[in-house]
Amino acid sequence: MAKTRISITIDSKIAKAIENYYREKVKLAAEKDEAIPKLSNVYEEIIERGWEYKSTTRKK
């Protein structure tokens, strides 16, 4: 598959969710003595599968 450059803008909630997801992947890799994943690969994975974030607050 050909690679394409994209540019995205994310808000702070999504950024924090992605950061926590990446930290969890790093933690699991460290526990299993595997290679630490690159952040760019994590972003590629998120873009490929889509990222869904549901807010815990409801609008009235």
C-alpha positions in Angstrom: 0.0 0.0 0.0 1.3 3.4 -0.9 1.9 5.8 2.0 0.3 9.2 2.0 1.2 12.2 4.2 -1.7 13.6 6.2 -2.2 16.4 8.6 -4.7 16.2 11.5 -5.7 18.5 14.2 -6.9 17.0 17.5 -8.2 18.5 20.7 -6.7 18.0 24.1 -9.1 15.2 25.1 -8.2 13.1 22.1 -4.5 13.9 22.5 -4.7 12.6 26.1 -6.5 9.5 25.0 -3.9 8.8 22.4 -1.1 9.4 24.8 -2.6 7.0 27.4 -3.0 4.4 24.6 0.6 4.8 23.6 1.8 4.5 27.2 -0.2 1.3 27.6 1.4 -0.2 24.5 4.9 0.8 25.8 4.2 -0.7 29.2 3.0 -4.0 27.7 6.0 -4.1 25.4 8.4 -3.5 28.3 6.8 -6.2 30.4 7.1 -8.7 27.5 10.7 -7.6 26.7 9.6 -6.6 23.2 10.7 -3.6 21.1 9.1 -0.3 22.2 6.6 0.8 19.4 7.3 4.0 17.6 4.8 6.8 18.1 4.4 7.2 14.4 3.4 3.6 14.0 0.8 4.0 16.7 -0.6 7.0 14.8 -0.7 4.9 11.6 -2.6 2.2 13.5 -5.1 4.7 14.8 -5.7 6.2 11.4 -6.1 2.7 9.8 -8.6 1.4 12.3 -10.2 4.8 13.1 -10.3 6.4 16.6 -13.5 6.7 18.5 -13.7 8.8 21.6 -16.8 9.0 23.6 -17.1 11.8 26.1 -18.2 10.9 29.6 -20.2 14.1 30.0 -23.6 14.5 28.4 -25.0 17.7 27.0 -28.3 18.8 28.5 
